């Protein structure tokens, strides 16, 4: 064993000689902090963490891992609930130091490195009155969210993040550094727009931007005894929503720590003020909310509305799927199950796909979710490790109770560690076989397998 450790040490020293970032092993200062990801339920220890500063560092780290037969994980923002960003005993390629952002106001585009978060990108683009579709939580990394499709507040009017993606700088399994566009390699570019981390390490992203100075957004919360009515109202208004308005319904807990259960609507309208007032009217006039805080605000602020609900360092277990319809029977199950959730941090969230995201052909990108529908997230969240079993069981039992109402569709970025096999196929639907063919072409040995994995075999 000592001899093996010595050999690995010599290999690390060889890598370090041409590495501009930081290499961390167990015992090094910073190792414990960097190996942690957003979900505290994940507790893995990489043999080596390669904190890269550019594509050359990524190439070096990949070569080191390949030559030693070591498992590879890639960390951008570290938000993946399944903990795919960190390997146990392998090499973590950490992009979180890669924070470069360049906004081209004339072309209305932005280039950003793989370690950038949506809050950081939004802050830079907002300086110029521009934005693109990004995550609903500002601390989410742009890399993982985009590669998995990328739903967000601007879905209805500008589509998914992948619908605004113009190019990707990609380090492939063979160590090549490619600038991938629809023109340079249409097949690979198609796969990157929703295929997750299956095809390489994405070190730069280029996005199309859109003028966006200010939006109308906020939260409307109702008492829990009105939950069934709130969800039925959400169901009835969803098909009539204009592109400019995105609404998320949720069964949540009050943020004051009281544990009080609420039924809430989160809204974001990116149209003119007069239109926003008209379109938001039904939401604001419905029922008797206990809180209604909706008004004009900068888009980067809207992007932080859910941040406090998803803090780093807490324990998470998620189940998710699309619903065929939001029928009364499904609503009854949701309300009954949420009434007995064991944690005052857990939430059930329903996001409605509509507008621009649904005007893209199913086969145009790897993301197949192009019809109006309800994306359901059962987000179990808690702080006490001793409560893990009951919180995981609650999420699984809730999901099982809803199975008669679920559609065979899954959103890649909400899949947890145990969502494999049929869940992966459901995430890609009719695009799965084409993705497998491309995986065989670009990563036949499945070097990049710590992801929502498309098995090339």
N, C-alpha and C positions, 0 to 999 in steps of 0.2 A: 504493500500500500504506500509506503514512504517513497518508493521508487516512482510509482505512478504520479504521486503528488509533485515530485521533483520535475518529472517530464512536463506535466501541465504547467508548472511554474515557469519553466524555460520557454514554453510556447507562449505564455502570456507576456513574458518579457520581450519576446520577438515581436509580438503584435504591438506592444507599447512603443517600440522604437519608431514606428511610423504613424502613431495614432495621435490626433490633435485633441481628442476629447478626454474623457476620464474613464479609467478602468477600475472597477470595484470588485473585490472578493470579500467573502465573509470575514468579518473582523475589521475591515477597513472603515474609516470614518465616512458616514453617509450611506453605507450599504443597507443598513436596516431601514432607513427612511425610503430609499429609492426602490427597494424591492416591494414595498407596500403599494397596493393599488387601491382604487376607490372603495371596492367592496372588501370589508375587513373579514368576511368569511373565507377569503382566499389567503392562504398562508404558505407560500412557496419560497424556496431558497435557490436562486440560480447559482451555478458554479461561478459565473462571471457576468457582471453587468457592464456592457459597453455603452457608455454615455456619449453618443456620437455628436459631432458638430457639422457634419456634412456627408455627402455621398461617399467620399473616399473612406471615411471611418466605417460606414456601413459595409462597404466592399471588404474591408479588412476584417471586420467582425464576422461576416458571413464565411469568409475563407477559413478563419480560425475554427468556426463551428463545424464546417464541412470536413475539414481535415481530421478533426477529433471525433467525428460521428456524434456530435452533440445536438440535442434538441434546441430549436430556435424559437424564441418568442419576440414579438415586436410591440413596443409600447409607444403610443403617442400621448394621449391624455390619460390613459389608464382607467377609463370609465367602464370598460366592458364588464358586465355583471358576472360573466362566467370566469373571469380572471385569466382570459386567454393572453393577456399582455405579459404574463410572467411565467417562466418555466421553472420546474423543479429539477435542479441538477444540470441544466443546460446553459445556454447563452441568451441573456436578455439584451436585445438591441433596443436601447432606450433613446428615443428621439426628443425627449422633453427639453433638451438644451437648444434645440434647433428652432429658433423663434423668428427667423427672418420673415418680414412682410413688406411687399412693395405694391402700392396702389398706383395704377396708371389711369389718371382721371380722363385723359383724352380718349383712350380706348375703352374706358369703363370696365377694367379688369383688375384683378388682384392676384398676385402670386404669394404663396405662403408656404413655409416649411412644415414638415410633418409633426413638429412638436407644438404647433400653435393651437390654442383653444379658441372656441367661438367667441368668447368674450374679448379676447385679444384682437381677433380679426375684425369683429364688429366695431371696436373702438377706433381702429385705423380707417376703416371704410366710411364710418359715420362722419369723420372730419371733412369728408368731401360730399356729404349728402348721398352716399351710396350704400348699398347692402346687397346681400345674396341670401338664399335660404340656408339656414344653419340649424344647429340643435336647439332644443327647448330649454336646455340647461347650459349656462354660459361657460361652465368649467369643463364641458365635454370637449375632447380633442377633435380637430377638424378631420384628421386622417381616418380614424375608425368610423366615424359617423358617415363621412362621405363615401368611403369604399363600400359600406353596407347599404347605401341608398340615400339616407339623409333626409328624414322628414323634419319639419320645423314650422315656425310661425308663418312663414311666407309661402307655404305649400300651394294654397289656392290660387295665388296670383302669379307665382314664379316657378312652381313645380318643386321637385326634390333638389337636394344639393347636386346629385349626379346630373340633373337636367341643366345645370349651370356650369358644369365642369368642362373646361376647354383643353387642358393638358395635364399630364402627370409625369414627373421625373421618377423613374422606377429603377430600382436595383433588382435584377432578376436572380433566379436561383443559380445561374451560371456566373454571376458576378458582373454582368454587363450593366451599364448605366444607359437607360433609354429615355428619350423624351417622347412620350406616347400621346398621339393626337388621333382624331378621327381620320386624318389624312395619312399620317405616317404608318399607322398599324390599326386599321379599323376593327379587326377582330379583338386584339388585346384591349383597345380602348373601350370597346363594348363590354368586355368582361370586367374591367376595372370599375365600371359604373354599376356597382351593386354586388360584385363577386367577392367582396370582403378582402381579407389579406391573403388570398390564395395564390396570387400571381407575383408577389415580390414585395419589396419594402418601398413604399411611396415616400420620397424625400421632399418633393415639392408638388404643390397643387396650384393650378391656375383656374380662376372662376370668372364667369361673367357677372358683372355688377349691374344694379338697377337703381335709378334715382329713388331715394327714400329719405325724406327729411325727418318726418315725425309720424307716429302711428297713434291710434287710440287703443289702449289696452288696459287690462287689469283683471280683477277677480270679483266674482259675485258669489256669496256663500249663503246657503239656506240651512235651516235647522234640519237635523237628520230625519225627523218625522215627516218631512216633505220630500224625502229622497226619491221615492217612486214617482212622484209628480214631476220632479225636476228632470229625471232621466227620460220620462215620457215626453216632456216638453222638448228636450234636446233632440230626441228621435224625430219629433214632428217637424221641427224647424230645420234640421240638418239638410234635407234634400233641397231646400229653398235658399240656402246660403249663397250670397254672391261670392265671386272669387276673392274679393278683397277681405273677407271676414273668415277667420279661422277660429273655431270654438272647440274647446276641450272640456268634456264633462268628467267629474271626478267625485268619488266618495273618499273623503279625506278626514284628517283630524285637525283640530284647531291648532294654529302655530304657537299658542301661548303655553303649551305644555299641560293644559288641563285635561287632555284626553277626550274632549268633546268631539263627537262625530258630526260631520257636516256633509252636505251635498253642494258641490261648487261647479261653477262655470268659469273657465279662463278664456278671455277673448283677446283677439288682436285684429284690428282693422287698419289696413294700410291704404285707404282711399282718402279723398278730400273730406274735410270736417263735416260739411253738410251731409254728405252721403253716409259718413260714419254715424252721425247722430240718428239718421233715419234707419240704418241697418241694425244698429245696436238697440234701438228702441224696444223691440219685443223682449230682449234679454233683460233690460233694465226694468221693464214694467211687469215682468212675470212674478207672481207670488209675493211673499213677504220676506225678503232676505234679511239676515242678521248683519251682513256686511256687503257693501257695494262700493268698490273703489275702482272706478273706470274713468279714464280721461286721457287727454293727449300726453304723450311722453316720448322721449327719444327711443328709437328701436333698440339700442343696446340695453336700455332699462327693461323693456319687455322681456328680453332674453334672460333676465335674472329672476323673473317672477317665481320660478320653481326651485331656485338655487337652495334656499333654506330647507326645502323639503327633502333634498338629496345631498346631505353633507358627506364629506369624505370620512372614512374611518368607522362607519357603522356597518352592521351586518345586513346583507341583502340576499334575498332569493326571489326570483321572478318567474312567472308563467305568463305566456301571452299567446294570442291568436287573433284572427279576425272573426267577427260574428257574421252569420248569414244576414240576419236582421236584428234590430234591437227590439225584440218582441217583449210583451208584458211578462211572459214566463221567464225570460232571461233576466229582465229587470228585477223580478221577485227574488230570483236566486241571488243576484248581486247584493241586494239590500239585506236579505236574510243572512248571507254569509259575512258581509261586512259588519253586521251587528255583533258578531262573535269573534272578530279578529283579536288575537291576544296582544297586539302591540299598538300603542298610541302613535306610531310613526307610519304605519302601513297605509297604502292608498290603492284604490282601484281607479284606473284612468281609461277613458274612451276617447280616441282621436278619430275624427271623421275625415276620410279622404274624399276630396272633391276638387273641382276647378281644374287648374292647369295640370296638376299631377295626373289627372285622369284623361287628359287629351294627348297623351303620349302612347304610342302603340306598345303593346305588351312585349314585342320582340325588339323594340328600338334600343333598350338598355337591358342589362341583366336583371333589373328590378321588374317583377311581373305584376306588381300591385297597381293596376291602372284603371280600376273601376271604383265607383263610389262605394264606400263601405266603412265599417266601424272596426278600428284597430284597438283591441282590448289589452290592457296591461294590468296584471295583478302583481303589485310591487310590495312584497313583504319586506319589512325593514324593522330592525330592532338593535338594541345595544348590549344586552346581557348574553354572553355566550351560553349560559345555562338554559336560555330560552330558545335555543336554536331549533331543537327538534319540534317543538310545538308550533313555531312560526313557519317552518318549512312544511310541516304537515297541513297547517291551515291553507297555505297557498295551493298545495297539491289537491287537497280535498275540494277547495273552491273551484279549481280548474276542472276537476272531474265532474262536479255537479253541473258545470256549464257545457260539458262536452256535447250534449244533444243540440246545442245552439251554435256550435263553432263551425266555421268554414275551414276547408283544408288549405289555409294560407297562413304564413308566419312572417313576421318582420325580422330580418336578420339581426338587427342591433338589439333586439329585446330577448334573444335566445340565451338561456342559462347553460351552465356547464353540462347538465344532463340532457339537453335537447340535441339529440344526434339522429342519424338515420333518417326516418321519415320526416322529422322536423326540418332537416336541412333541405330535403326534396320539396317540402311544402313551402319553404322560404323562397325557392327559385322556380317552382312550378314548371311551366312548359319550357323554361330556359335552362333547366338543369342539365340535360344531355349535351347541349352545346357547350356549357361551362365545363363539363367533364372532358370533352374533347380538347378544349383549349388548355385545361389543366395538364393534360397529358403532353401537350406541345411545349408548354412553358415551365412546368414543374413536374416532370414525370416521376421523380422520386419522392414527391410530396414533402420536400424540405420545409415548405411553409404549411404546417398542419395544425399549429395552435391557433385556430380560427374556427369559424363556422365552416368546417372542412368539406371540400369537394374532393372526394377520393378519386384519384385518377385511375385506379386499378379497375 
